[in-house]
Amino acid sequence: MSAANAGSRYKKLTQADVDMVCEKHARLKSGRPGGARAVFAWSDISGLDLKGRDLIDADFTATIMVGTDLTGARLDQSNFYCVDMQMANLSYASMRRVDLRGACLRGANLLGVDLFEADLREGALALPDKASGLAYVETQPRISDAGFTNLRGANLERSKLTGIQAMKADFTDAIMTQCKLVRANLKLAKLDNCDLSGADLSGADVSGASMKDAVLIGAKVEGWNATQADLSGVLTDKAAGTDVTTLPYDEMIRDHALWVETVGKSGKPSLFDKADLRALKSIKGLNLAALSAKGAVFYGLDMRNVQLSGAQLEDADLRNCDLRGADLRGVRLTRARLDGANMEGAQIGPLILGGDRLFPADLREARIRGVNLRCANLRKARMDGADLSRSDVQDAQLDIESLVNVVCVALKGKIAA
């Protein structure tokens, strides 16, 4: 069977047709009569509106959906085998464990999409045939195409992207932990601040790609082509700066705690400037007020309920740290990186000094993208030039005037009054 003959199988659907299919799918999910699974296989729904729809476990096999709006749709476990989704809008859609083998996502908007354990490997387009069982529509398998695709802030954890074509795609801030990218074509792609820890990039082509501040801890890079790639600031298994294991850590912590408890009469303050603290694993609950750790790497540390009031953490790397309930009053976090951190309930308000003087937290030009700030206290915080894109500020205490000159793209939640 030729591809031309297969083309005659496509049925052009109207918005009314799509709405009816979605309504029957909703009925099926709620157990109401008249329900049926949403099946769009071999249909053309280009340019139609499906935003916000609940289409979990729907069938989009070989569907043409060029420019279709699926913003915020729930599409988990759905079949998108060999679909044409060029220029489609899938921003903030949930597509966990979807089958996207052989899909064309060229130029699509997948900002903040959840593609956990999605399958984007190659796929061959076939149709049922009574004589042979399956008749291949195309003689060559389709390689998934994500060229020029916007995947900023997307979750691709444990997804299969072996052999994918993603030239000039934008993966900035994407979570790609344990992702399979064997022989992937990522030429000239943007992978800045992308978390590729545990990913398999064996044989991948990242030539000319921008990978500034990317995380490659535990990643496999055997045979990859990184010619002219920008790897500045990349975090690997190798210590970035002074390895904390080479310092008398226990003694330094005891001295610092004593210095804090005696208000400077005994002990001495610890200095961890430009130290790599990842080997500590946890500093949970420690009293490290006024700690100096400028440019230090805290990446991934358990810092729950840690006391860091008045600490000097300028240019520090606190990405993916667990800072729930942390005391960060009056902290200096200028230009710090906090992407992906959990700061739920953290106290980031002003430090009250003698004479009723207030020493506000300083988060100017800090990167706070995709951070959980639920119920956090950020009163009086200085945030000029900070980037809070995609962060969750539900019930956070934050002065509205602090958001002036702040980047807040797709800020989630409602700020507490």
DRENPAPA-759479 format. One record per residue (C-alpha): residue number from 1; x negated, y, z negated. Coordinates in steps of 0.5 Angstrom, whole numbers. Example, Ala and Ser with C-alpha at 12.3 -4.5 7.8 and 13.67 -1.06 7.14 Angstrom:
<tibas>
   pos       x       y       z
     1     -25      -9     -16
     2     -27      -2     -14
</tibas>
This chain:
<tibas>
   pos       x       y       z
     1       0       0       0
     2      -3       7       2
     3      -3      13      -2
     4       1      16       3
     5       7      11       2
     6       6      12      -6
     7       7      19      -5
     8      15      18      -2
     9      16      15      -9
    10      15      22     -13
    11      22      25     -15
    12      22      32     -16
    13      26      34     -22
    14      29      40     -24
    15      29      43     -31
    16      36      41     -32
    17      34      34     -31
    18      28      34     -36
    19      33      37     -41
    20      37      31     -40
    21      31      26     -41
    22      29      30     -47
    23      36      30     -50
    24      37      22     -49
    25      30      21     -52
    26      32      25     -58
    27      38      21     -59
    28      34      15     -59
    29      29      17     -64
    30      35      19     -69
    31      39      13     -67
    32      45      16     -64
    33      49      13     -59
    34      47      14     -51
    35      39      15     -53
    36      34      12     -48
    37      26      13     -48
    38      24      19     -44
    39      21      16     -37
    40      18      21     -32
    41      14      16     -29
    42      12      18     -21
    43      16      24     -22
    44      14      31     -20
    45      16      36     -26
    46      11      42     -24
    47      12      48     -27
    48      18      46     -32
    49      18      48     -39
    50      17      42     -45
    51      14      46     -50
    52      16      44     -57
    53      19      38     -55
    54      19      31     -59
    55      17      26     -54
    56      13      21     -58
    57      12      15     -54
    58      14      18     -47
    59      12      15     -40
    60       9      20     -36
    61       5      15     -31
    62       3      18     -25
    63       7      24     -26
    64       5      31     -23
    65       6      36     -28
    66       2      42     -25
    67       3      48     -29
    68       8      45     -34
    69       9      48     -41
    70       8      43     -46
    71       5      48     -52
    72       6      45     -58
    73      10      39     -56
    74       9      32     -60
    75       6      27     -55
    76       3      22     -59
    77       2      15     -56
    78       5      17     -50
    79       3      14     -43
    80      -1      19     -39
    81      -4      14     -34
    82      -7      18     -28
    83      -3      24     -29
    84      -4      31     -25
    85      -4      36     -31
    86      -8      41     -27
    87      -7      48     -30
    88      -2      45     -35
    89      -1      49     -42
    90      -2      44     -47
    91      -5      48     -53
    92      -3      46     -60
    93       0      40     -57
    94       0      33     -61
    95      -3      28     -57
    96      -6      23     -62
    97      -8      16     -58
    98      -5      18     -52
    99      -7      14     -45
   100     -10      19     -41
   101     -14      14     -36
   102     -15      17     -29
   103     -12      24     -31
   104     -13      30     -28
   105     -14      36     -33
   106     -18      41     -29
   107     -16      48     -31
   108     -11      46     -36
   109     -11      50     -43
   110     -12      45     -49
   111     -13      50     -54
   112     -13      47     -61
   113     -10      40     -58
   114     -10      34     -62
   115     -13      28     -58
   116     -15      24     -64
   117     -17      17     -61
   118     -15      19     -54
   119     -17      15     -48
   120     -20      19     -42
   121     -24      14     -38
   122     -23      12     -31
   123     -16       9     -29
   124     -14       5     -22
   125      -7       7     -20
   126      -3       1     -18
   127       5      -1     -17
   128       8      -7     -18
   129       9     -12     -12
   130      13     -18     -11
   131       8     -22      -7
   132       1     -20     -11
   133       4     -17     -17
   134       0     -11     -17
   135      -2      -7     -11
   136      -7      -1     -11
   137      -5       5      -9
   138     -12       8      -9
   139     -18       4      -7
   140     -23       7     -12
   141     -21       8     -19
   142     -20      15     -21
   143     -25      19     -26
   144     -22      23     -31
   145     -23      30     -29
   146     -23      36     -35
   147     -27      41     -30
   148     -26      48     -33
   149     -21      46     -38
   150     -20      50     -44
   151     -21      45     -50
   152     -23      50     -55
   153     -22      48     -62
   154     -19      41     -60
   155     -19      35     -64
   156     -23      29     -60
   157     -25      25     -66
   158     -26      18     -64
   159     -24      19     -57
   160     -26      15     -51
   161     -29      20     -45
   162     -34      15     -42
   163     -36      18     -35
   164     -31      24     -35
   165     -32      29     -31
   166     -32      36     -35
   167     -37      41     -31
   168     -36      48     -34
   169     -31      45     -39
   170     -30      49     -46
   171     -31      45     -52
   172     -33      51     -57
   173     -31      49     -64
   174     -28      42     -62
   175     -29      36     -67
   176     -32      30     -63
   177     -34      26     -68
   178     -36      19     -66
   179     -33      21     -59
   180     -36      16     -53
   181     -39      20     -48
   182     -43      15     -45
   183     -45      18     -38
   184     -41      24     -38
   185     -42      30     -34
   186     -42      36     -38
   187     -46      40     -34
   188     -46      47     -35
   189     -40      46     -41
   190     -40      50     -47
   191     -41      46     -53
   192     -42      51     -58
   193     -41      49     -65
   194     -38      43     -63
   195     -38      37     -68
   196     -41      31     -65
   197     -44      27     -71
   198     -44      20     -69
   199     -42      21     -62
   200     -45      17     -56
   201     -48      21     -51
   202     -52      16     -48
   203     -54      17     -41
   204     -50      24     -41
   205     -51      30     -37
   206     -51      36     -41
   207     -56      40     -36
   208     -55      47     -37
   209     -50      47     -42
   210     -49      51     -48
   211     -50      47     -55
   212     -51      53     -60
   213     -50      51     -67
   214     -47      44     -65
   215     -48      38     -70
   216     -51      32     -67
   217     -52      28     -74
   218     -52      21     -72
   219     -51      22     -65
   220     -54      17     -60
   221     -58      21     -54
   222     -62      16     -51
   223     -63      17     -43
   224     -59      24     -43
   225     -61      30     -39
   226     -61      36     -43
   227     -65      40     -38
   228     -64      48     -39
   229     -59      46     -44
   230     -59      51     -50
   231     -60      47     -56
   232     -61      53     -61
   233     -59      52     -68
   234     -57      45     -67
   235     -56      41     -73
   236     -59      34     -73
   237     -61      28     -78
   238     -68      32     -79
   239     -68      37     -84
   240     -67      44     -82
   241     -71      49     -86
   242     -74      46     -93
   243     -72      39     -95
   244     -69      39    -102
   245     -72      33    -103
   246     -79      36    -103
   247     -76      41    -109
   248     -76      39    -116
   249     -68      40    -116
   250     -66      37    -123
   251     -71      42    -126
   252     -69      48    -122
   253     -61      46    -123
   254     -62      46    -131
   255     -66      52    -131
   256     -61      56    -127
   257     -55      53    -131
   258     -59      55    -137
   259     -60      62    -134
   260     -53      63    -133
   261     -51      61    -140
   262     -56      65    -144
   263     -54      71    -139
   264     -62      71    -137
   265     -65      70    -144
   266     -67      63    -142
   267     -69      59    -136
   268     -69      62    -129
   269     -65      63    -123
   270     -66      58    -118
   271     -68      60    -111
   272     -66      56    -105
   273     -67      61     -99
   274     -67      57     -92
   275     -67      50     -96
   276     -63      44     -93
   277     -59      42     -98
   278     -55      36     -95
   279     -59      31     -98
   280     -55      33    -105
   281     -49      30    -102
   282     -45      33    -108
   283     -46      40    -112
   284     -39      39    -115
   285     -37      43    -121
   286     -44      46    -122
   287     -45      53    -125
   288     -49      56    -120
   289     -47      63    -121
   290     -51      68    -118
   291     -55      63    -114
   292     -59      65    -108
   293     -59      61    -102
   294     -59      65     -96
   295     -59      62     -89
   296     -59      55     -93
   297     -55      49     -90
   298     -50      46     -94
   299     -46      43     -89
   300     -41      37     -91
   301     -43      38     -98
   302     -38      36    -104
   303     -37      43    -107
   304     -30      42    -111
   305     -30      47    -117
   306     -37      49    -116
   307     -38      56    -119
   308     -42      61    -114
   309     -39      67    -117
   310     -44      73    -114
   311     -48      68    -110
   312     -52      70    -104
   313     -50      66     -99
   314     -52      70     -93
   315     -53      67     -86
   316     -51      60     -90
   317     -48      54     -86
   318     -42      51     -90
   319     -39      48     -84
   320     -34      42     -86
   321     -36      43     -94
   322     -30      41     -99
   323     -30      48    -103
   324     -23      47    -106
   325     -22      51    -112
   326     -29      54    -112
   327     -31      60    -116
   328     -33      65    -110
   329     -32      71    -113
   330     -36      77    -111
   331     -40      72    -106
   332     -44      75    -101
   333     -42      71     -94
   334     -44      76     -89
   335     -45      72     -82
   336     -44      65     -86
   337     -41      59     -82
   338     -35      56     -85
   339     -32      53     -80
   340     -28      47     -81
   341     -29      48     -89
   342     -23      46     -94
   343     -23      52     -98
   344     -16      51    -101
   345     -14      55    -108
   346     -21      58    -108
   347     -22      64    -111
   348     -26      69    -107
   349     -23      75    -110
   350     -27      81    -113
   351     -32      80    -119
   352     -30      84    -125
   353     -37      87    -128
   354     -37      92    -134
   355     -34      98    -134
   356     -28      95    -130
   357     -33      95    -124
   358     -30      91    -118
   359     -36      87    -114
   360     -32      85    -108
   361     -33      78    -104
   362     -37      80     -97
   363     -35      76     -91
   364     -37      81     -86
   365     -38      77     -79
   366     -37      71     -82
   367     -34      65     -78
   368     -28      62     -82
   369     -25      58     -76
   370     -21      52     -77
   371     -21      53     -85
   372     -16      51     -90
   373     -15      57     -94
   374      -8      55     -97
   375      -7      59    -103
   376     -14      62    -103
   377     -15      68    -107
   378     -18      73    -102
   379     -16      80    -105
   380     -21      86    -104
   381     -25      82     -99
   382     -29      85     -94
   383     -28      82     -88
   384     -30      87     -82
   385     -32      82     -76
   386     -30      76     -79
   387     -27      70     -75
   388     -21      67     -78
   389     -18      64     -71
   390     -14      57     -72
   391     -15      58     -80
   392      -9      56     -85
   393      -7      62     -89
   394      -1      59     -92
   395       1      62     -99
   396      -6      65     -99
   397      -7      72    -102
   398     -10      77     -97
   399     -10      84     -97
   400      -7      86     -90
   401     -12      92     -89
   402     -17      87     -90
   403     -15      84     -83
   404     -17      90     -79
   405     -22      89     -74
   406     -22      81     -76
   407     -21      76     -71
   408     -15      72     -72
   409     -13      68     -66
   410      -7      63     -68
   411      -7      64     -75
   412      -3      59     -78
   413       2      60     -84
   414       5      66     -88
   415       0      70     -92
   416       3      71     -99
   417       5      78    -101
</tibas>
